[in-house]
Amino acid sequence: MTDKIQHIIESIHLKCKTLHENLVSERSIRIEHEAEIVTLKNEISILKNQNYEIEQLKAALKIDLETIMQKGIDEKESVLNDRNEEIDELVREIEHCIKQLKQ
């Protein structure tokens, strides 16, 4: 009977030792995972900051583009107005010349 009890005790002791090793292993894995989570959170924070800076730059470039496009439109309108004024001036000169010729 004592051999049987001794065998049961050794079996329990072996199971406890195995469970303890598993516990230590799982704790080690958990610590590694926590360190990885901290690293990933830091990377996310850095990427969010970079994204914010890129969005700010994008907004500034969009405003610059709209300004440049508006300048181009204004310049085209100015050229067209100048051309129309030149045409009107030429028409007036032609009409004046025709009047002179009629006299």
PyRosetta script that sets phi, psi and omega in degrees:
from pyrosetta import init, pose_from_sequence

init()
pose = pose_from_sequence("MTDKIQHIIESIHLKCKTLHENLVSERSIRIEHEAEIVTLKNEISILKNQNYEIEQLKAALKIDLETIMQKGIDEKESVLNDRNEEIDELVREIEHCIKQLKQ")
pose.set_psi(1, -40.6)
pose.set_omega(1, -179.7)
pose.set_phi(2, -65.8)
pose.set_psi(2, -33.4)
pose.set_omega(2, 175.9)
pose.set_phi(3, -65.2)
pose.set_psi(3, -40.4)
pose.set_omega(3, 178.9)
pose.set_phi(4, -64.8)
pose.set_psi(4, -43.2)
pose.set_omega(4, 178.8)
pose.set_phi(5, -65.2)
pose.set_psi(5, -43.4)
pose.set_omega(5, 179.2)
pose.set_phi(6, -61.5)
pose.set_psi(6, -41.3)
pose.set_omega(6, 178.8)
pose.set_phi(7, -63.9)
pose.set_psi(7, -42.1)
pose.set_omega(7, 177.9)
pose.set_phi(8, -63.5)
pose.set_psi(8, -42.4)
pose.set_omega(8, 179.9)
pose.set_phi(9, -63.6)
pose.set_psi(9, -44.1)
pose.set_omega(9, 178.9)
pose.set_phi(10, -63.8)
pose.set_psi(10, -38.2)
pose.set_omega(10, 178.1)
pose.set_phi(11, -63.9)
pose.set_psi(11, -44.9)
pose.set_omega(11, 178.1)
pose.set_phi(12, -63.6)
pose.set_psi(12, -42.8)
pose.set_omega(12, 179.7)
pose.set_phi(13, -61.6)
pose.set_psi(13, -43.2)
pose.set_omega(13, 178.8)
pose.set_phi(14, -63.7)
pose.set_psi(14, -41.9)
pose.set_omega(14, 177.4)
pose.set_phi(15, -64.0)
pose.set_psi(15, -40.1)
pose.set_omega(15, 178.3)
pose.set_phi(16, -63.8)
pose.set_psi(16, -42.7)
pose.set_omega(16, 179.4)
pose.set_phi(17, -62.7)
pose.set_psi(17, -43.9)
pose.set_omega(17, 178.4)
pose.set_phi(18, -62.7)
pose.set_psi(18, -44.4)
pose.set_omega(18, 178.1)
pose.set_phi(19, -63.0)
pose.set_psi(19, -39.1)
pose.set_omega(19, 178.7)
pose.set_phi(20, -64.6)
pose.set_psi(20, -43.1)
pose.set_omega(20, 177.9)
pose.set_phi(21, -62.5)
pose.set_psi(21, -41.8)
pose.set_omega(21, 177.0)
pose.set_phi(22, -62.4)
pose.set_psi(22, -40.9)
pose.set_omega(22, 178.7)
pose.set_phi(23, -62.8)
pose.set_psi(23, -46.2)
pose.set_omega(23, 179.0)
pose.set_phi(24, -61.3)
pose.set_psi(24, -42.4)
pose.set_omega(24, 179.4)
pose.set_phi(25, -62.7)
pose.set_psi(25, -45.9)
pose.set_omega(25, 179.9)
pose.set_phi(26, -64.9)
pose.set_psi(26, -37.7)
pose.set_omega(26, 176.6)
pose.set_phi(27, -62.9)
pose.set_psi(27, -41.8)
pose.set_omega(27, 178.9)
pose.set_phi(28, -62.6)
pose.set_psi(28, -44.0)
pose.set_omega(28, 178.3)
pose.set_phi(29, -63.3)
pose.set_psi(29, -41.2)
pose.set_omega(29, 179.6)
pose.set_phi(30, -62.9)
pose.set_psi(30, -41.5)
pose.set_omega(30, 178.9)
pose.set_phi(31, -63.5)
pose.set_psi(31, -41.9)
pose.set_omega(31, 177.4)
pose.set_phi(32, -62.6)
pose.set_psi(32, -42.0)
pose.set_omega(32, 179.4)
pose.set_phi(33, -64.9)
pose.set_psi(33, -40.6)
pose.set_omega(33, 178.5)
pose.set_phi(34, -63.8)
pose.set_psi(34, -40.1)
pose.set_omega(34, 177.8)
pose.set_phi(35, -64.5)
pose.set_psi(35, -40.1)
pose.set_omega(35, 178.4)
pose.set_phi(36, -65.1)
pose.set_psi(36, -39.4)
pose.set_omega(36, 178.5)
pose.set_phi(37, -62.8)
pose.set_psi(37, -43.0)
pose.set_omega(37, 179.0)
pose.set_phi(38, -62.1)
pose.set_psi(38, -44.1)
pose.set_omega(38, 179.1)
pose.set_phi(39, -61.4)
pose.set_psi(39, -45.1)
pose.set_omega(39, -179.9)
pose.set_phi(40, -64.9)
pose.set_psi(40, -38.9)
pose.set_omega(40, 177.1)
pose.set_phi(41, -62.9)
pose.set_psi(41, -39.9)
pose.set_omega(41, 177.6)
pose.set_phi(42, -64.3)
pose.set_psi(42, -42.2)
pose.set_omega(42, 178.4)
pose.set_phi(43, -63.9)
pose.set_psi(43, -40.0)
pose.set_omega(43, 177.6)
pose.set_phi(44, -61.4)
pose.set_psi(44, -43.3)
pose.set_omega(44, 179.7)
pose.set_phi(45, -61.7)
pose.set_psi(45, -44.6)
pose.set_omega(45, 178.9)
pose.set_phi(46, -62.1)
pose.set_psi(46, -44.5)
pose.set_omega(46, -179.8)
pose.set_phi(47, -65.6)
pose.set_psi(47, -35.9)
pose.set_omega(47, 176.9)
pose.set_phi(48, -64.4)
pose.set_psi(48, -41.6)
pose.set_omega(48, 178.2)
pose.set_phi(49, -63.7)
pose.set_psi(49, -43.2)
pose.set_omega(49, 178.3)
pose.set_phi(50, -63.5)
pose.set_psi(50, -40.7)
pose.set_omega(50, 178.5)
pose.set_phi(51, -62.0)
pose.set_psi(51, -42.2)
pose.set_omega(51, 179.1)
pose.set_phi(52, -61.7)
pose.set_psi(52, -44.6)
pose.set_omega(52, 180.0)
pose.set_phi(53, -63.4)
pose.set_psi(53, -40.4)
pose.set_omega(53, 178.9)
pose.set_phi(54, -65.1)
pose.set_psi(54, -40.6)
pose.set_omega(54, 178.5)
pose.set_phi(55, -64.1)
pose.set_psi(55, -38.8)
pose.set_omega(55, 177.3)
pose.set_phi(56, -63.9)
pose.set_psi(56, -44.7)
pose.set_omega(56, 178.8)
pose.set_phi(57, -63.3)
pose.set_psi(57, -41.4)
pose.set_omega(57, 178.6)
pose.set_phi(58, -60.1)
pose.set_psi(58, -44.2)
pose.set_omega(58, 179.9)
pose.set_phi(59, -63.4)
pose.set_psi(59, -42.6)
pose.set_omega(59, 179.6)
pose.set_phi(60, -64.4)
pose.set_psi(60, -42.3)
pose.set_omega(60, 179.3)
pose.set_phi(61, -66.3)
pose.set_psi(61, -35.2)
pose.set_omega(61, 177.9)
pose.set_phi(62, -64.4)
pose.set_psi(62, -42.1)
pose.set_omega(62, 178.1)
pose.set_phi(63, -63.7)
pose.set_psi(63, -43.5)
pose.set_omega(63, 178.4)
pose.set_phi(64, -61.2)
pose.set_psi(64, -42.8)
pose.set_omega(64, 179.1)
pose.set_phi(65, -62.1)
pose.set_psi(65, -44.9)
pose.set_omega(65, 179.1)
pose.set_phi(66, -62.3)
pose.set_psi(66, -38.8)
pose.set_omega(66, 178.2)
pose.set_phi(67, -64.0)
pose.set_psi(67, -45.3)
pose.set_omega(67, 180.0)
pose.set_phi(68, -64.2)
pose.set_psi(68, -42.1)
pose.set_omega(68, 178.5)
pose.set_phi(69, -63.4)
pose.set_psi(69, -41.0)
pose.set_omega(69, 179.1)
pose.set_phi(70, -65.1)
pose.set_psi(70, -39.1)
pose.set_omega(70, 177.1)
pose.set_phi(71, -61.4)
pose.set_psi(71, -42.2)
pose.set_omega(71, 178.8)
pose.set_phi(72, -61.5)
pose.set_psi(72, -42.5)
pose.set_omega(72, 178.2)
pose.set_phi(73, -64.4)
pose.set_psi(73, -43.9)
pose.set_omega(73, 179.7)
pose.set_phi(74, -62.9)
pose.set_psi(74, -40.2)
pose.set_omega(74, -179.7)
pose.set_phi(75, -67.0)
pose.set_psi(75, -40.3)
pose.set_omega(75, 177.5)
pose.set_phi(76, -61.7)
pose.set_psi(76, -43.5)
pose.set_omega(76, 179.2)
pose.set_phi(77, -63.7)
pose.set_psi(77, -39.8)
pose.set_omega(77, 179.0)
pose.set_phi(78, -63.7)
pose.set_psi(78, -43.0)
pose.set_omega(78, 178.4)
pose.set_phi(79, -63.2)
pose.set_psi(79, -44.1)
pose.set_omega(79, 179.0)
pose.set_phi(80, -62.8)
pose.set_psi(80, -41.4)
pose.set_omega(80, 178.4)
pose.set_phi(81, -64.1)
pose.set_psi(81, -42.4)
pose.set_omega(81, 178.3)
pose.set_phi(82, -62.7)
pose.set_psi(82, -42.4)
pose.set_omega(82, -179.9)
pose.set_phi(83, -64.0)
pose.set_psi(83, -43.0)
pose.set_omega(83, 178.3)
pose.set_phi(84, -62.6)
pose.set_psi(84, -39.8)
pose.set_omega(84, 178.4)
pose.set_phi(85, -64.9)
pose.set_psi(85, -40.4)
pose.set_omega(85, 178.2)
pose.set_phi(86, -63.5)
pose.set_psi(86, -42.0)
pose.set_omega(86, 178.9)
pose.set_phi(87, -63.3)
pose.set_psi(87, -43.3)
pose.set_omega(87, 178.6)
pose.set_phi(88, -61.4)
pose.set_psi(88, -40.9)
pose.set_omega(88, 179.4)
pose.set_phi(89, -64.1)
pose.set_psi(89, -43.1)
pose.set_omega(89, 178.2)
pose.set_phi(90, -63.7)
pose.set_psi(90, -40.4)
pose.set_omega(90, 178.1)
pose.set_phi(91, -62.1)
pose.set_psi(91, -42.3)
pose.set_omega(91, 178.8)
pose.set_phi(92, -63.2)
pose.set_psi(92, -41.3)
pose.set_omega(92, 179.1)
pose.set_phi(93, -64.3)
pose.set_psi(93, -41.7)
pose.set_omega(93, 178.9)
pose.set_phi(94, -63.5)
pose.set_psi(94, -43.9)
pose.set_omega(94, 178.8)
pose.set_phi(95, -62.1)
pose.set_psi(95, -39.4)
pose.set_omega(95, 178.4)
pose.set_phi(96, -64.1)
pose.set_psi(96, -42.8)
pose.set_omega(96, 179.1)
pose.set_phi(97, -63.0)
pose.set_psi(97, -41.6)
pose.set_omega(97, 179.5)
pose.set_phi(98, -62.8)
pose.set_psi(98, -41.5)
pose.set_omega(98, 176.9)
pose.set_phi(99, -62.2)
pose.set_psi(99, -40.9)
pose.set_omega(99, 178.5)
pose.set_phi(100, -63.4)
pose.set_psi(100, -39.8)
pose.set_omega(100, -179.2)
pose.set_phi(101, -69.4)
pose.set_psi(101, -34.2)
pose.set_omega(101, -179.6)
pose.set_phi(102, -68.7)
pose.set_psi(102, -25.2)
pose.set_omega(102, -176.0)
pose.set_phi(103, -79.2)
pose.dump_pdb("model.pdb")
